Structures are given as C-alpha cells and as structure tokens.
Amino acid sequence: MERQRKAGPVEQQSPINFELSALKRRALDKFPLCLSKYKKSLPGTFKNTGTTIKFVPNPPETAWPETSCHVFRSEHALGGLKYAGELHLVHKGLRNASELAVLGVFLKLEDTPTTDNAKVVFSKEETDVLKELVYCGQSVTIGEDHDHTLSSKLPANSCEEAPSSSHLENVASSFIRYQGSLTTDPYTEGVIWTMFTDQLVIME
C-alpha cells in the first residue's frame, strides 16, 4: 500500500536509491564518525508494533538512541538493489530532541552465513526473544545479563576505539551520508542518514 504524506513541499524525503555514479568519495579522516557507548551492554524492551520490531532502552539515557529494526523489506536501495531488510538506529539530539540522526544497515537473508567473517545481526539469544513477539503489542524485556550491544548491530569494522578518546569508537566501515526524512508518519525532514555499505546477515 502506498503511504500517504501530508500535503506540502517534498524536498528531502526518504528512502532513496543511492545511484553509485552520483556518490562522491570522501576520506574518513576528514569526515569522522565516532560512536559513544556502543560496546556497552544495553538492557531494554523489544516490542512488536505491528509493522516492525522496536527496541527501547530501559532506563532511557540521553546517550542511547531509540532503535527500530525493519526485518521484512529494505527501504533504501544501493545501485537499484534492495536487500531483504534494513535496520535503523534512531538517535535523538542531546540538546534538542527534535534533531534526529539515523544509522542504517542493509540486511541480507541467508540460511547459513556464506563466509566465515559474515556477521549475523541477531544472536541466538536475541532470536529466541524475538520469536516470542508474534502479535502486535507483545513485548519482551531483557536485562544487562543479555549480550545486547549496539555495536553488534553494525558491520564488523564499525566500532573500533578511537585513539583520541577511550569513550568513543571510531567508525572505519564505509558509509553513505545524506539529509532526508523519517520513513514513517509524520515523515519529518532534516534527518541525517548514515547508511553503511557493508551488510549484516539475518537468518531465515
């Protein structure tokens, strides 16, 4: 079903198709991306919203993003190619909660990882939790004893410690950045998107 947007000018709407010929390469040292506390165990609640699985940290901390995972279809396309799914880590601004930034990861569907270094987005423990979320509105809370970290939801080389700070992780994986919008109502524009080009595996 085609989604309905509010009337008005549309200039920076997401998702988009990344045309490979139109991308401009930039050295990562000139456009650094550092992540804070992504390797820390993160307790919270997984919830079936009826359209996706959303994870909300508990207790909420300003340093943590609210996260949602799209596991049925990819929204963005890379060179016209759409993957099986797409994972979004949605960050709210520390000074202004209306400012949003999203880290996005493409997900590919496999029976078993095709390479030894393939990274699976959900651990067996997390998969067992998600299997309980069959119906809309169902939720499952996990504690700090679960091995759930945000770094595990990014490509393998995305959370290396930055030499300048012990509290930040330097992102070495290549990514595409653009300014777009939320992909759900109210489709707010001005969202900074960072889409990683390396994919994670989601098991069938």
C-alpha positions as CSV (number, residue, x, y, z in Angstrom):
1,M,0.0,0.0,0.0
2,E,1.4,3.4,-0.9
3,R,2.0,5.5,2.1
4,Q,0.1,8.8,2.5
5,R,2.1,12.0,3.3
6,K,0.7,15.3,4.4
7,A,0.3,17.9,1.7
8,G,3.1,20.4,1.2
9,P,6.5,20.7,-0.5
10,V,8.6,17.5,-0.6
11,E,12.3,18.1,-0.9
12,Q,14.2,15.7,1.4
13,Q,12.1,12.6,1.6
14,S,13.5,9.2,2.5
15,P,14.0,6.4,1.4
16,I,16.0,6.9,-1.7
17,N,18.0,4.9,-4.3
18,F,21.8,5.6,-4.0
19,E,22.9,6.0,-7.6
20,L,26.5,4.7,-7.5
21,S,27.7,7.1,-10.2
22,A,26.4,10.1,-8.3
23,L,28.2,9.3,-5.0
24,K,31.2,11.4,-4.0
25,R,34.1,9.8,-2.2
26,R,35.5,11.4,0.9
27,A,38.3,10.3,3.2
28,L,37.1,9.1,6.6
29,D,39.7,11.2,8.4
30,K,38.1,14.3,7.0
31,F,34.5,13.2,7.8
32,P,34.9,11.2,11.0
33,L,32.0,9.3,12.7
34,C,32.6,8.4,16.3
35,L,30.1,6.4,18.4
36,S,29.7,6.6,22.2
37,K,29.0,3.6,24.5
38,Y,28.1,1.3,21.6
39,K,30.0,-1.6,23.2
40,K,28.2,-1.4,26.5
41,S,25.5,-4.0,27.3
42,L,22.1,-2.4,26.8
43,P,19.0,-3.5,28.7
44,G,15.6,-2.6,27.4
45,T,12.4,-3.8,25.7
46,F,11.7,-5.3,22.3
47,K,8.2,-4.6,21.1
48,N,6.1,-5.7,18.1
49,T,4.5,-2.5,16.8
50,G,2.5,-4.3,14.1
51,T,4.8,-3.1,11.3
52,T,8.3,-3.6,12.8
53,I,10.2,-4.7,15.9
54,K,11.3,-1.7,18.0
55,F,13.9,-1.7,20.8
56,V,13.7,0.9,23.5
57,P,16.5,1.2,26.2
58,N,15.5,1.0,29.8
59,P,16.0,3.1,31.7
60,P,16.2,5.7,28.9
61,E,19.5,7.6,28.8
62,T,20.2,10.6,26.7
63,A,23.3,8.9,25.4
64,W,21.4,6.0,24.0
65,P,19.3,6.1,20.8
66,E,15.9,4.6,20.4
67,T,16.2,1.8,17.9
68,S,13.9,0.1,15.4
69,C,14.5,-2.8,13.1
70,H,12.9,-3.4,9.7
71,V,13.3,-7.1,9.0
72,F,10.8,-7.7,6.2
73,R,12.0,-5.4,3.4
74,S,14.6,-2.9,2.6
75,E,13.6,0.8,2.3
76,H,16.7,2.3,0.7
77,A,18.3,0.8,-2.4
78,L,22.0,0.7,-3.4
79,G,22.5,1.0,-7.1
80,G,18.9,-0.1,-7.6
81,L,19.4,-3.2,-5.5
82,K,17.1,-3.7,-2.5
83,Y,18.1,-6.1,0.3
84,A,15.9,-8.4,2.4
85,G,15.7,-5.9,5.2
86,E,17.1,-2.8,6.8
87,L,18.0,-1.9,10.4
88,H,17.7,1.6,11.8
89,L,19.4,3.1,14.9
90,V,17.5,6.3,15.5
91,H,19.3,8.9,17.6
92,K,17.7,11.9,19.2
93,G,19.8,15.1,19.7
94,L,21.3,15.6,23.2
95,R,20.4,19.3,23.2
96,N,17.4,19.2,21.0
97,A,15.3,16.0,20.9
98,S,13.7,17.1,17.6
99,E,17.0,16.8,15.9
100,L,17.4,13.2,14.5
101,A,20.2,11.1,13.1
102,V,19.8,7.5,11.8
103,L,22.4,4.8,11.3
104,G,21.2,2.3,8.8
105,V,22.4,-1.2,7.9
106,F,21.3,-3.3,5.0
107,L,20.3,-6.9,5.9
108,K,20.7,-9.9,3.6
109,L,18.8,-13.1,4.2
110,E,20.7,-16.4,4.4
111,D,20.2,-20.0,5.6
112,T,23.7,-20.0,6.9
113,P,26.5,-17.4,6.7
114,T,28.2,-17.8,3.3
115,T,31.6,-16.6,4.6
116,D,33.5,-17.2,7.9
117,N,33.6,-13.4,8.6
118,A,29.9,-12.8,7.9
119,K,28.2,-11.0,10.8
120,V,24.7,-12.1,11.9
121,V,22.6,-9.2,13.2
122,F,20.7,-11.2,15.9
123,S,22.4,-13.6,18.2
124,K,20.7,-16.9,19.0
125,E,19.7,-15.5,22.4
126,E,18.1,-12.5,20.7
127,T,16.4,-14.6,18.1
128,D,14.8,-16.7,20.9
129,V,13.5,-13.5,22.4
130,L,12.2,-12.2,19.1
131,K,10.3,-15.5,18.4
132,E,8.1,-14.6,21.3
133,L,6.8,-11.4,19.6
134,V,4.2,-13.0,17.4
135,Y,1.4,-10.5,17.8
136,C,1.2,-6.7,17.7
137,G,1.6,-5.2,21.1
138,Q,3.6,-8.0,22.6
139,S,6.9,-7.1,24.3
140,V,9.9,-8.7,25.9
141,T,12.3,-7.0,28.3
142,I,15.9,-8.0,28.6
143,G,18.4,-7.2,31.3
144,E,22.1,-6.4,31.4
145,D,22.9,-10.1,31.6
146,H,21.9,-10.3,27.9
147,D,24.7,-9.7,25.4
148,H,22.8,-7.0,23.6
149,T,25.0,-4.1,22.4
150,L,24.6,-1.5,19.7
151,S,28.0,-2.4,18.2
152,S,26.7,-5.9,17.4
153,K,24.1,-4.3,15.1
154,L,26.7,-2.6,12.9
155,P,29.2,-4.0,10.4
156,A,32.2,-5.8,11.9
157,N,34.7,-2.9,11.5
158,S,32.4,-0.2,12.6
159,C,33.2,0.2,16.3
160,E,36.9,0.4,16.7
161,E,38.2,2.5,19.6
162,A,39.3,6.0,18.6
163,P,42.9,6.7,19.7
164,S,41.9,10.2,20.9
165,S,39.3,9.0,23.4
166,S,38.6,5.9,25.4
167,H,34.9,6.7,25.4
168,L,34.4,6.9,21.7
169,E,34.5,4.3,19.0
170,N,35.9,5.3,15.6
171,V,33.9,4.1,12.6
172,A,36.2,2.5,9.9
173,S,33.5,1.0,7.7
174,S,32.5,2.9,4.6
175,F,29.1,4.6,4.7
176,I,26.9,7.0,2.7
177,R,25.5,10.1,4.3
178,Y,22.7,12.4,3.2
179,Q,19.9,14.5,4.6
180,G,16.4,13.0,4.3
181,S,13.4,12.3,6.4
182,L,11.7,9.8,8.7
183,T,10.2,6.9,6.7
184,T,7.1,6.8,8.8
185,D,4.4,9.3,9.7
186,P,4.9,12.3,10.1
187,Y,7.9,11.9,7.6
188,T,9.8,14.8,9.2
189,E,12.6,16.2,7.0
190,G,16.0,17.3,8.2
191,V,17.1,13.8,9.4
192,I,20.8,13.0,8.9
193,W,21.1,9.5,7.5
194,T,24.2,7.4,7.6
195,M,23.9,4.1,5.6
196,F,26.7,1.6,5.9
197,T,27.6,-0.2,2.7
198,D,28.6,-3.5,4.4
199,Q,25.6,-5.7,5.1
200,L,24.7,-7.9,8.0
201,V,23.1,-11.3,7.8
202,I,19.6,-12.1,9.0
203,M,19.0,-15.9,9.3
204,E,15.9,-17.5,7.8
